[in-house]
Amino acid sequence: MLIAWGAALAQIPANPLATQQPEWRKIGNLAIEKMLASPASGPVAEVWFSTDASSLFARTTSGAVFATLDYENWRRLAQPPVRSEADAAPEAARLPEPGAVVRAHPTDSRKLFALAEHLYRSDDGGRTWINLTSFNHASIIGPNQHDIAVSPADPEQIVLANDAGLWRSSDGGLSWTGMNQFLPNLPVERLVAPPANGRGMRIEVAGAGAFEWIPATGAGPSSAWQPVSGTRMELEAQLRRAYSTALNAEITAVAGSGEIAYAGSRDGRIWASLDSGQTWNLTRPASSGAVERLFVDAQSPRVALAALSGKGPHVLRTTNTGGFWDDLTANLGEASAYGVTADRAAGVIYAATSRGVFFARADLEGAGPASEWAPVSSSLPAARATDVMLDAAGNQLYVSLDGYGVYAAPAPHGPNTTVGQRRRLHQSRRRARVAGKRAGGAGARRASQRPGISDTGVFRSRRANPGSV
């Protein structure tokens, strides 16, 4: 067995991308439109000025710390400065909102700030309060104020951190402008759909919903990602809830095509269904890592991939509807995987991991090892990759990086597929088909003939409405 496996490994070519990188281009910016005073971004936990007011620092909820000298250009700090401890919260005569956090003004002992759903200021020790962010009973800069910084050089310069990003006022809070278009704090959680047919790139932002980057028109480029509805993510959320109930587990990933469906759970279990989720087979037991994403080949749904976080395997492959799952982690090591995609015809897999985006070659028609994984995002910012996607033709590769948004490049595997590699792949598939016929693989053949993925990107049953599962 060891000799046979070693021979199989020897037949897999070295990964040609080990030394070259694709030419990436940025898609969109780092801000989303939420109908506030300015475009918004992800949550910011802390903000503070340096003692000489020359620098402003911001800590996002992911823990990254950035610094700016001009309120526009940000650099990530490997060793953030130690923030001086704030004075004890002063007592106020009363609070403007239950649970509000009171902060002292750094230069005027009579003034107080209160952080809550809104930002408030008091000029008389808290007896009366002025709401600095309310318009029509809603906050014009977003809810849940987390931190405030007042410039030591100019007390009228205020910067506020909240759930919608960073906001600046140069008149003591009477007017506000956003600081989010250049701060690397866009928490893209999923790539929903690539640009196609006049539609722009679509993404899902953690805690904010789905957004689209509108293609440039005669009026010029868009200033932020625009909200959209009716995406496949809404249907996937319904399916996760329905399958969680049916399987008595926390389902974290679903995918399928035709009547074949897969569901993965928080504890690493994977189920497969041949009848659109009416009945399920447990195809993989619990492990230490969560199933973050599932990829299913639309034309041959017996072929699927799973991306897992935590310890243990991180990339799994099945070519027989979960009959068994091959561990393709190899040299990814302990890098958690959050997204995975593949081109079955080309025999290539891309994985979005905690260490960036990686590429490997593997037979997606039968069993066998994959080539070693090679990084393809070395020229991009060093950040966790949250998702990866190929367009329908397999020509363009899209990736999302936590905080840094979306990038695209020509799919690296295209020009590197040699004639010999294609010939070997074709021969292996032909042998697999012959073996399948001899074994009477009716189930696999029937699975490969199921209808393809629907225009929503989520499988549809011919006998049931997925939205009513």
N, C-alpha and C positions, 0 to 999 in steps of 0.2 A: 504493500500500500504506500509506504514512504517513497519507494522508487518511482511508482506511477505518478504520485503527486509531484515529485521533483521534476519528472519529465514534463509534466504539464506546465509547471512554472517556467521551465527552460524555453518553452515554445512561445511564451508571451513576450512581445518586444518591450525593450526599455521605453519608458514614457518619454516621448520626444519633447514634452513641454517642460522638462526639468530645468532647462537653461533659458527658455524664452518666455516672454510675457506678452499677453494681448495688449492692444492699444485701447485703453479704457476712455470713455467719455462720460461726463456727468449728465444725468437726466434730471431736470428740475432744480429747485433750490432746496433750502432746509426749512421752509415755512409752510404752514397750512392755513387756509382761509376758514375762520370760525366766526366771521361777522363781528369782530371786536374792533378796537381802535386801530389796530394794525394786524398784519398776519401773525399767527401764533406758532408755537412749536411744542416740544415736550416739556414735562414738569421740571422745574429747577428747585432744588432744596435749599441752597444757601447762596448768599451774595454778600460781598464785603469789599471795601476799599483798602488799599495799602495806607499806611500811616501818613505818607506824604501825598496821598491822593493821585499819584501818578498812574496807578494800575487798579483795575477792577477785576475781581476774581468771582467765579461762579462755579458752584458744584451741582451737577445734575443729579437726578435721583438714581442714575446708574453708578454714581460714585466718581465719575470723571470730573477733573477740575481744569478749568480753562481761565486764561488771563487775556486781557486786552488793554491797550494803551490809548485807543482811539474810539472805542465803543463799536467798532465794526470788524476789525481783524483779530481773530482769536487764535491762540495757540494752546495746545494741551500740555499740561505740566506733569512731567514724570514724578517730580518731587514737589508737591504743592507746599506753599508757605503755611506755617502754623498760624491759624487765626487766633488773635488775642481773645481771651475770654470776655464775654459780654458782662456788663454789670448786672447785678441782681435786678429782676423785673420790678419796676416801681409800682407802688400801690396807686390805684386810681379810685376816685370817689365812686365811680360806677363804670360798668362795662357797656359798650355800645351793642354788643352781641354776646349771648351766652358762650363761654369758653374762649373768648377773645384773648390773644396773647399781647400784653402791653410791653412796649419798648420805649426807652427814654430817648429824647432828642439829644444828640451828642454835644450840642453847644448851648442849648437853651433849656434850663431845668424846668421851666414852666410848661414846655410842650411835651406831649406824649403821642405815640402812635399806637394803634391797636390793629392787630392782624387777625382776620377772621374770613368770612366769605368775602367781605370787602376790606378796604384799607380806610382807617379813620385817623383823624388828628384832633387833638384837644389842646387848646391854648391856656386852659385853666385847671390843670391837674386832673382832668377826667370828669369834671362836673358836667361839661357839655362837649359834644363830639360833632365833627364835620365829616360826612362821608365823602371821600375823595375819588371814589371809583363808580358810583351808582349813576345809572341812566335808565329810566323806565323800570326801576326796581331790579335791574340786572347789572352785573359788573361789566364795565366796558373793556376791561383787560383780562377777563376770565376769573374764575372762582378760586377760593382757597389760597389765601396769601400766606406764604411760608416764611419769608425773610425780607428785611429791608436794610438798605445801606444808604447812609447820608454822607456826601463827600466832606471830608475834613476841610477842604479848601473853599467850598461853597455850599452852605446849608440848604440852598434852594435846589441843589442837584440831588435827586433821589432815584434810587434804582430798587425795583421791587421784583421778587421772585415768587412765582405762583405756579399753579397747575398748567398754565398756558405759556410758560416761558419767562422771559425777562422783559421788564418794562421800565422806561426812563421818563422822568419828569424834570424839567429845568426851571419850573416855577413853583416848587414846593408841593406838587401834587394837583395843581389846577388843570393841567393837561398832560396827556401821556402819548408816548410813541413806543413801538415795539423795537426790540433788539434781537429779533429771532431769525432774520433772513441769512445771517452768516454764522450764527452760533451752531456748532455741530451737535445738535440735540434733537434730531428728528427720529423718534423711535419707530422706524418702519418694522412692522412685525411680519408682514406677508407681502409677497408680490402677487397681485391678483390676476393681472392680464397684461401682456405686452402691447405696445402700440399696434393698431391694425385698423384698416378701413376708415381712416380719418379720426379714429379715437386715439387718445393719448395713453401713456402708461398709467396703470392703475395699481394702487397699493392699499394696504391696510395699516393704519397707524394705531399703535397700542392705546387703548382707552379713548380713541377719537373717531374710529370708523374708517370708511373707505374714501379715498381721494384719487383724483385724476390730474395729471399734468396736461393741461390743454395745449395742443400744438400751436405754435406761433401763427398769428394772423396779420392782416394789414395793420391792425391796431398795436402790433408789437407782441413781445412775449408775455406770458402770464407772470404775475408777481408772486404767486403762491399756488400750492396744490389746492384744487377745488373739490369740495365734497360731492360725492355721488351716492346714489342708492340703487337698489336692485341688483347688486353684485352677487356673485356666487358665494361670497363669504357669509351672507345672511342665511342662505340655504344650508351651508355647511354648519353654521351654528345651530340651526334647527335639528340637523341630523345628529350632531354631537349630543344634544340634550336628549333626543329620542333614543339613541343607542345607549346612552348612559343608563337610562331607565330600564331598557330591555335587557342589558347585560349586567346590571347591578355593579357598574364600575364607572370610574371617572374617565370618560373617553376624551382624549386630547387630540386625536387626528382621525380623519375619515377620508376615503377616496374610493373611486370605483369607475366602472364603465359598463354600460349595458346593465345586466342583472347581477354582475359580480361586484361585490362591495367588500371593503376592508375597514376595520376599526382598530385603533391602537389606544392603549390606556396609559394612565399616569404611572403605573407600576410595570410597564414594559410588555404587557400581554397584547397579542394581536389575534383578532378573529377574522374569519373570512365567511362570506355568504354567497351562495349561488342563486339566490332568489330575491334580490333587492332588499335584504335585511329582514326577511320574514323569519328565517332560521339562520343560526350561526354555528360555526365550528371554531373552537379554540385551537389555533394553529401554533401558538408560541406561549409558553408559560411566563409567569412573572419574573422580572429581573430587577436590577438596581436602577435602571435608567428609564426615563419616560419616553414614550413614542411622541416625538415632536412633529413629524411630518410623514406622510405616505405619498408615494408616487405610483401611479398605475398607468401602464401603457394603454392608450385609448383603443388601439386596434387589436391588441392581444392582452387582455386584462389578467390573464394567468400570470403575466410578468409584473412584478411589483417590487418596490424598494421602500425601505423604512429608515428614517433618520432618528437616532436616539441620543439623548443627553445622559448625563450622569456617568457612572462607571460601567465597564463592560463593553460589549459590542456597540458600535456607533452607526454602522451602515450594514443593512441586511438586504438580501435579495432572495426572491422566490421566482421560480419559473413554472410552478405547477399549482398556482392558487393557494399557496400556503402549505402545500404538502410537506415541504421543509424550507427552512430559511438558512441561506449561506451567509456566514460572517465575512464581509469584505473590508473590515476595518483596517487590517494590515498595518502600515506605518503611520496611520492617523493617530495611533496611540490613545492618549487620554483626551484628545480634542473632541468635545461634545459636538454632535451634529444637530443642526436646527432646520435644515432644508436639504432636499435632494431632488435631482432631475436627471433624465437620461435620454439618449437617442438610441433606441433599440437597433435601428438599421446600421448605425455606425459603430455600435458596441462601445459607447462611452457613458460615463457617469460623472456628474458634478455634485459636490457636497459643500454646503455652507456650514462652517464649523466655528468654534470659539477661537480658532487661530486663522480664520480667513476662508477662502474658497479653494478647493482642491479638485483635481481631475484624475481620473483613472480609466483604463480600458478594461472591459470585461465582456464575456459572452453573455448576452441577455436572452439567449435562446435555450441554454442548457447549463449544467453545472460546470464548475471550474473556477480557478482563482482569478483575481483581478491583477493588473499590473500595480506597481507601487503608485501611491498617490503623489502627485506633484502640485505645488502651489501655483495658482494662476492669478492671485491678487496681491503679489508682492509689491507692486507699484502703487497700490491703493493705501489709504490710511489704515494704520494698524488698529483694527477694531473687530469685534465679533460680527461674523456674517450671519444674518438672520434668515436669509432665503436666497434661492438661486432658481433661475427659470430659463428655458430655451423657448424661442418662438416656434410657431407651428412647423416651419420649414427646417428648424435646427440650425439656422444660419447665425442668429444673434443670441448672445448670452447676456442675461441680466442678473445682477446681484444687488442685495441690499445690505448695508453695513449699519450697525447700531449707532445712531447719532448722525452719521454722515450721508444718509440718503441712498440714492439709487445710481448705479453705474451700468454701462452697457459696452459691449465690445463684440467684434466678429467672433463667433464661436471658435475657440482655438483648435478644436479637433478636426475641423474641415480640411485644411491644407496638409495636415499631418497624417492623414489616413493613406498609407501607401498601398500600391496595388497588391503587394504580397499580403498585407494585413487583411485587405478586403477578401482576397482569395481564401485565406485560412478561415476567416469568419464565415464565408459562404459554405465552405466545406464542412465546418463544424455544425452549421445549421442543417445542412442536408443530411448529415449522419443522424442528428437528433430527430429529424422528421421521420427518417426510415425506422429508427428505433421505436419511435412513438407508434407508428403504424403496426409494427410487429407486436408491440405490447398491447395493442388494442386501446390506445389512449383516447377513447371517445370523449372523456371528460375534458381533457386538454383541448381537443379539437373543437368541441362544442363551445368552450370558453373563448377560443380565439375568434369565433364567428359572431360574438355578441355585438349589438349595436355600439357605435362609438360614443365618445363623450358628447354631451349636448352643448348647445350654444351658451349655456350658463357656466360650462366648465365642470359641472357635477353630474354624476351618472343619473339617468332616469330609467325607471322601470317601465316596461311596456304595459304592466298591469296595475301599477299603483302610482299615485302622485307622491313624489318624494317629500313634498312639503307637508303631507298629512301622515307621514310615518309615525 
